[in-house]
Amino acid sequence: MKRTFITAIGLSVAMLSQAFAVTTPTNGNPLETIQPNSTTYWQQHVVYKMNVDMDVKDYKYTGTQELKYTNNSPDTLKTVFYHLFFNAFQPGSEMDVRSRTIQDPDRRVEDRISKLSPSEIGYLRVSSLKQDGTAIKYNEEGTILEVTLNKPILPGQTVKFDMEFNGQVPQQIRRSGRDNAEGVALSMTQWYPKMAEYDFEGWHADPYIGREFQGVWGDFDVKLTLDKEYVVGGTGYLQNPEEVGHGYLPEGTKQKKVKGKTLTWHFVAPMVHDFAWGADPEFIHDTLETPSGTTLHFFYKDKEEIKENWKKLQPKTAEMLAFYNKNVGKYPYKQYSVIQGGDGGMEYAMCTLITGERKFGSLVGVTAHEFAHSWFQHVLASNESKNEWMDEGFTSFISDLCMNQIMGENKPNPFEGAYRGYIALANSGFEQPQTTHADRYNYNRSYSISAYSKGEVFLAQLGYVIGQDNVMKTLRKYYNDFKFKHPTPNDIMRTAEKVSGMQLDWYLTDWTKTTNTIDYGIKSVTEEDGKTKIEMERIGLMPMPIDVMVLYKDGSAKYFYAPLRMMHGEKANPFDGVERTVLPDWPWAFPTYSFTIDTPKSEIVGIAVDPSGLMADVNRENNEYQAE
């Protein structure tokens, strides 16, 4: 598609890029005085205390768990549910069967689970469970433990569950496991019996089939005992560095001698909704102090071919932290760990596990994405199974901006790849609404594009609707208002409305609850009495406000803006130095819209709908008019 008359005057996203991701709100911002309505909001709370013994020879472990569970809901609970994630890694599990029956299985899984031997499978079994000291009935159903309570948990009541459990670490297939492809011994994620979330929608006791997770906010006190040669990194703050050493000891402190062949690592993690760790006897452990007060930890294999990249990654991670602190909000914890492990990249509380044998750009990229999840999933804990786009999409949005800056990519449109992915899906006939449960997409590719690309475009295109500066204000306010909660799609929409003063329910509805597409075009350009009449048409079902840029023979340009009537507002002029005319609102029900400019058609070089490219129009072939 030709865009010569637009690029000739530089009317592209490059003109808008400085509004994205580079400013910090000034003190006294009146937006910060607006608080969310929390009079009816509640969330459950947990306090975990676990002691675990790991045998690194056969990868079996035993543990005890004391869980204090507070029912802050208005409901009386007669049943509770735990997740037993490791049970997914057994032949015949839901994860196994789904991977073997979906048309485009994850290449990391495919039919590998079905081929696991008894010594290679994963399992998590509960051998004893008590409620306030009295044994209770429970039933294992795949990756879910259903518990029938002896006494209901009343609103406002705290009960104590005491559990004994044992597990076997599976051969590393998806996220968790032992001996991954890069030789990391233990990637311990989703490894313990984890209380399911209960919220205003009820229980979220989703089986582990392949997607991501949700957890209850709380505090963790975890002791891990394993071979003393192993180095451990993960969630929380180490309480006994003088005993374990391995890079945790403050300078000038001597390590205590510990008898025996094992060490106990004691971690405490306040106000998180997960606990993960990785361990290997060959881990190098580096630390980096940052100006914000957060210590960055890096754990990676002692291999010459990767050391240089992992060393270079460390100052880049500090730049990421500064970027996210500035553009989203302050990271609330005092440590973050980047750990080699897993099968790609996956975020957890205060840490990520990533594969580490990568080119430098890839290593930085995966770290930037997973680190950004600390804000959009591990502080803003949206439901990843039901609204995965809020997690993956928002993370992709901010990490793409971050990479554009810290790696000097200088892309005119950092979101261009996300737009391409979404538009390809929208035109493929395989798209499902973003309200689809993450496990219930027909194709893995449809899920990925919907969650990552379409979720990213949600924010980038929202910048087209309300202005880029308002999008960044929205993100900062959203983070400030909903950190340590479980925000829903309505919360991000209402935040954007408060920031922009516009009505945006239509945007959330069409973009996330339907597969309606955006398609606007120039229908005709005619001359009447020395003036030019431009007629546009709406072809797709999704409403949008419309930007039109007109370029004249003398090299000048004018911007015409048709607000959408149901927005009940208008954005600021995004094109500095270009004269703007605000046209009458375009009511969505009208399929065509016309306006006239006081210039003969012969003086016009070209006309473009959405010159910025930030509107996700599924057919841009009809967006331009060029003079013959």
N, C-alpha and C positions, 0 to 999 in steps of 0.2 A: 504494500500500500504506500503510495507517495505521500510524504509529509514535508516536502521541500519548502513550501511557503510558511509552514509553522517553524521548522528548524532554522530557517533563515533569520528569524528575529528572536530566536532563543526562547520561545514560549513553551517551555517544557517543565518537567518536574524540577529541573535544576533551579528554576526561579523560586521554587517553593521550599527547597531542601533545608534552608536555614530555619524554617519554622519548626522542623522536626528535631526533637531530641538534643537540643543544645542549650536550653535555657533553664534556669532554676527560678521558681516562683519567688517574688520579692516578699519581704516580711510584711505582715499586715494585709495579706491577700484576703479580701472579703469572702472569697470562696471557702476559705478554711473555717469560717464561722458556721457554715452550713453542716449540720450533723444528720446522719441517717436516722430514720425513725426506728428506734431500738426498743420501744415500749413492749413489743410482743416477741422480740427475738430471744431465742434461747439456744444453747448447744450443750451437749453432754460433755462430761469431763472424766478423764482416766488418770490414774497414777499406777505405773508399772514398776515392779521390783522383780528382777529376774537374775537367777544364777545359772550359768550354763557351763557344762564341761564338754569340750570337743576333742574327740580322738582323731588326730589328723592322719592316722594310718588307714582306718576304714571309713572315715568321714561320717561317723555316727556321733550323735550328741544327745545328752540328757539335760533336762532343765526343770527348774521350779519357777513358778510365776505367782506372785501376789499382785492382784489387780483390785484397786479400789475404784469403784464405778459410781459416779454421781449422776442421778437421773434429774436433770434440770428441766425436763419436759413437763407439760401439764398432764401427761398420760401415766397410767399405771402399767408397768411392764410385767408380763407374766412369762415371757420368753426372751432369751438373749441369743445372739449368734456370734460365733468366732469364725475368722478365716483361717484355713489350713492350706496355705498356698502351695507348699511343696507336694501335696497330693496330686497336683496337676501333672507331675512328671512321672506318670505311670501309664503303661499300655492300657488303652481303653478309657482313659480319662476324657473329660469333655474337651480339654485342650488338644489332646491327641486326635480325637475323632473329628473335631472341627478342622484341624489342620489338614487332615487327609481327605476332607470332603469339600472344602471351599475351593473355588475354581482357581484362585491365585494365592496359594499358601505362602506364608512367610518363608523365605529361603533358609532362614536360620532354624526353622522348626521342621517343616515338611512332614516326613514320616519318621523322624528320628526317635520320637518318644515310643512309638510302637516297637522299636527294636531294642529298647533298654532291657538289660538283664536284671535279675533281682538285686545284685550288688551295685547297679548303676542307677536305679530309680531313685526318686525322691519320695519321702513320706514325712508326715507330721502326725503323731498319734498322741492322744490324751489318755493317760492311764489313771488319773484321779482328778476329781473336780469337786470342790466344796463351796457352798455359799454360807458365809458367816459361820464356818466351822462344821457345817452339816453337809454330808454327801448329797449330790443332786444328780438327776438323770440327764444324760446327754446322748446324742446320736450323731455319728459321723456320716455325712452325705457328700461324698466327693471332697471338694475343697471347702466345705462349710460344716461347722459343728453347731447343731441345733441343741440348745440347752433349755430344759423345762425347769423352771424355778420352783423351789419348795414354797417360798413366800414371794408374792409380787413385790416389785420395787416401786414404792410410792413416789409421787412427785416430790422432789427435793431431798430424797433419801439417798444415802451412800451405803453401799454394801461392799463386802470384801469377798473376792473369789480367790481360792487357793488351788493351784493346778500343778500337777506333775505331768511332764510330757517328754517325748523322745522323738528324734528325727534322724533322717539320713539325707545328706546333701546329695542332690542328683548330679549326674554328669551334666556339665554346663551346656544348656541348650538355649534357653531364653532368659536373659537377665541374670538369674541366679545360677549357682552351681559350682562345681569343683573342676579344676584343671581346664580353664578356658583355652581357646585356640592359641593364646599368647603365653600359656603356661602359668597363669596366675592360679594359685592353689585354691583360694576360697573367695567367692563372690557371694556374700551372705546378705541377700536382700529378700524381703518377704519370707523370713525364715522362722518366725515364732508365731504361736497362736495369738491372733490379733482381733480384738473386739471390733465387730462391725459397727458402722455408723447408724445411728437412729436420729432422724431429724423430723422436720415438719411434714415430710412425705412418708415417714415410717422407716422401716428397716431397709438398709441397703446391703443385704447379704448376697451380693452377686457372686456367682461361681467364677473362679479364675479360668478363663477360656483363652485369653490372649492379650487383653487390653490392660488398662492401668488401674489405679487404686484410689481409695478414699479412706480416711482414718479419723479417729476421734482425737480432739486436742487434749494434750495432757503432758505429764512429766514422766521421764524414764530414768531408772536407776538400774544399770546392767553390769553384771560381772561376768566376764568371759575368761574361762580357763582353758589354755591350750599349750602346746609345745612352746618352750621358751625361745626357740630360734625364730619363731614367727613374729613379724611386725604387723601390727593392727592399726587400721585407720578407719574412721567412720563418723557416725552421728555422736554429738555430745562432747563433753569436756573430760579429758582424762584426769582422774582423781589421784592416781598414784604413780606419777612419772619417775619418782626416785626408785621404784621397784622394777619398772619395765625398761627404762632407758630408751634405746632405739630411736633417738632423735627427739624425744619429748623432754629430756632433762634441760632445765635452764642452764645457761653457761656458768661454769664454775661449780656446779652441783655434782656430787659424786653419786653414782648408782649404788644402791644397796645390793648386797649379795643375797640371792634367793636360792635356797636349797631345793633340790629336786629337778625334774625335767620339764616342769610346767611353770607358767606364769599366769597370774590372774590380772586381767585388764579391767579396771573399774571406770566406767563412764557414767556421767550424769548429763541428761539432756532436758532442759526445762522448756515447756510450751512448744512441743512438736507433735506431729501426728504419725510419726514413723520412726523406726530405728534400723539402720543398716550398717554393715561393716564389710571390709575386705581384709584379707591377710595372706601373707606369703613370706617364706623365709629369706627371699632374695630382694625384698623391697628396699630401695633407697628411700629415705624420708627426709625431705627438705622442708623448711619453713620460710615464710616471708612475712614480715610485719608490714602492715599498711598504715597510712596516716589516719584512717578512720577508726583504728583500734581493733580491727579484725585481723587475726592471724590466718594466713593461708598455708595449708599443708599439702604436700605433693608426695604421693606414694607410687613408685614405678619400679619395674624390674631392673636389676643391675645388668643391663645389656648395653654394650658400647654403641650399637647402632641407633639407639633411641635416646641416649643421655643428652645429647646436644639439644634436640628438640624439646625435651622436658625441662631443661634449664631455661631455654628461651621462652617457654610457655609461662614461666612464673611471673615476670614483670607484666606480661600481657594480661594475665588473670587479675593482677592488681588494677590495671587500666579498666578492665571490665567492671570490677567492683565499684570503682569511682564513677563510671558511666551510669550504672544502674542506680547507685545511691543518688545521683544527681537528677536523673530523669524519671525515676519511679518513686523511690523513697529509700530511707536508710535501712540497710541490712541489719536486722535486730540482734544477730548473734555475734559472738566473739571469735568464732572459728568457722572455716570452710575447708573441706578436704577434696582434692581431686585425686581419685584412686584408679589406677589401672586395673581393669577387670571387666567382667560381664561380656556382652556380645555386640557392643556398639556404643551407646550412650544412654544413660538412664539416671534421672534425678532422684535424690532421696534427701531426707532432712539433714542439713548441714554438710552434705557431701554429694558427690556424683561418682559413678563408676563408668569409665570409658575405656574402650580399647586404645592402646597407646602406640602401636606400631604403625604410625601414620606419617604422611608428609606434614610439614609444619603448619601449613595453612589449614589442613583438615583438623589437626590437633587443636588449633586455636578455635576453629569454627565449632567443633563439637563441644568444647569447653564453654564457649560463649553461650551456646544454646542451653546446655544443661545447667549452667550457673544461673541463667535468667529464670529458670524454673524455681529457683529459691524464692523469688518474688511472687511469681504467678501460680505456683502450686504449693510451695511449702510455707508461705506466709498468707497468701490469698488461696485458701484451700477450697476451690470450687470442686464440684463433683465430676471427676474425670470420666466416669462411665457414661453419664447423661449429658454432660456439657464439655466434652473433651476439647472443643474448639476454643473455649475460654482459657484453657491451660496451654495447649500446643500452639494455637494461633497467636495469642498475645505474646507468648514467649518468642515465637518466630519473628513477630513484628519488632520487638525491642532488640533482639539479638542481631537481626539484620541491620538495624540502625547502628548498633554497637560495632559490628564488624566493618561497616562502611567507614566508620571513623577511626577505630584503633588500628586497622590494617591498611588504611589509606586507599581503600577501594575507589572512593570518589564516584560511585555510581550515581547518575542523575536520578534514577528511581531504584532505591534499594529493594523495593517490593516487586520488581518486574517479574521475577521468577514465580512468585506466588500468584500473580495475576494470570500468567500463562497457564499455570497448573489448574487454577479454578476454571478459567474459560474453556480449557480443553475438556474438563469434566462436565461442565454445564452443556456443552455441545455434543457430548458423547451419548447421551440417553441413559447413562448409568448412575446419574446423581440421585442421592437420597437426601431428604431434609436433614439439617444439622441436629434436629431433635431426635434422630435415630440413636438408639442405644449403641455405644461403641462396639459391642459384640455382635450387633445385628445388621451390619452392612453386608450386602451381597458379595462385595469384593474388598480385599484388603486395600487395593489401590484407591477405591472410592472413599474408604475411611480415611486414609492418609491425606488425600487431597482436601477432603472436607474439613478435617481437624486442623491440619497445618496451613495449607494454602488459603482455603476459604476463610478460616479463622483469622489469618493475618490480614487478608483483604478487608475483613469486617472493620478493623481499626484504620487501615490505610484509607479506605473509602469513606469511613466516617469523617476523616479529615477533609475529604472533598465536600462532604455535606455541611459540616459545622466549622471548618477551618482547621488547618494543621496545628496552630497554636492551641486551639481549644481541645484538640485530641490529647496533646501532652498534658494540659491542665486536668483533663478528665482522668488520665492514667494516675497522676499524682494524687488527685482527690480520692479516686477509687481505692488506691492502696492505703491511703491514710484512714479512710472511713471503715474499710472492711478487712484490714489485716487481723489475723488470728480469728477470723470468722469463716463462714462457708458461703461466700457470695454466689448469687444466682444470675442468670442473664438479665433479669429485671434490674438488678443492682447496677450493672454497668450502664444500662440504658438510662436509668433515672439519674445517675451521676452525670452523664453527658447532657441530659436535659437541664440539670441545675447549672452546669457550667455554661452552656450555650444559650439558654433561654428558649430553645426550640422544642417542639413536640416531636418525639422520635419513635413512638410505638410502632408506626408503620415500617420503620427501618428494621427494627428487631424482628417484627412479625414476618415480613417477606424474606429477609435474608436467612433467618435461622429456622423458620417453621414451614417453609415451602421450598419448592425448587423453581419458583418464578424467576425469570431472568430479566436483565436490563438490556434493552435494545432501543435506542433512539437514533433517528437519522434525519438527514436533510432531504425533504421530499421535493422541494422545488425552490428555485431562485428566479424571480421574475422582476421586470421593471415596469413601473406604472407612474406616469407623469414625472419622470426624472428621479424617481425614488426606487429603492430596491426592497422588494417584499421577499422575506425569507419564511418559508413554510416548513415546519418540522413535524415529525410524526413519532408517536410512541408505538413501537411494535411489540415489545415485551410487556409482561404484566407487572413488573416491579416498578413502582414510582421512583422518580429521582428529580431533584432540581437540575437545571441545565445551564452549563456554561457554554457560551458561543463566542468565538474569537473571529474577528473580521480583519483581514490584512488588505491594505490599500496599495495602489501602484506607487505612491510616494514613499513607501516603506513604513508608514505609520500603522498602528493597530488600535482597535477598539474592542472592548470586552462587554458583552451583553449577557445579563444574568436573569434567568427566569426561575424564581423560587417556586418550590412546590407548595401548593396552597395548604395542604395538611400539615406542613412544617410549622406554620404560623410564626415565621421568622426568617432571617436571612443571614448569611455569613459575611464576613468582611471581605474586601477585595484581596484575593490572593496574589494578584499580579502587580507588583510594585511598578509604578511609572506608567501603567496602562490605564487610560480613562475607562471608567465603567459606567454603564447604564443599567439600572435595575428595572426590569420589565414587570408588567403585571404578573401575578401568580399564575402558574399553569395548574389547573385542576386535573387530577389524575384521570378522571373518567373521560376527559376529552382526548380523543386519539390524535388530534392534530392541534398545532399551535402556530400562529403567525405573528410576525412583527415587521415593522417597516423602518428602514433607516434612510436618512436624508442624503443619500449619495446615489448617483447613477450606477447601474450594474457595471458599466464599462470601466469604472474607477476601482473596482474590486478585483484583487488577485485571487483571493481564496477565502473560504469560510470553514471553520472547524467546530464541531461539537466536542466538548471536553478536550481541549488542547493539552491538558496536563496528563491525560491518560490515567487518572486516578479513579475514574468511574469504570466499573467492571462491565463495560458494554461487551456483550458476547459476539457482536458483529460490527467491527469498526469500519467495514468497507463502505457503509452508508453514512459515515460521520463527517465526510468532507465534500466540499465543492471547490473545484478549481476552474478558473476562467480558461476558456479555450485559447 
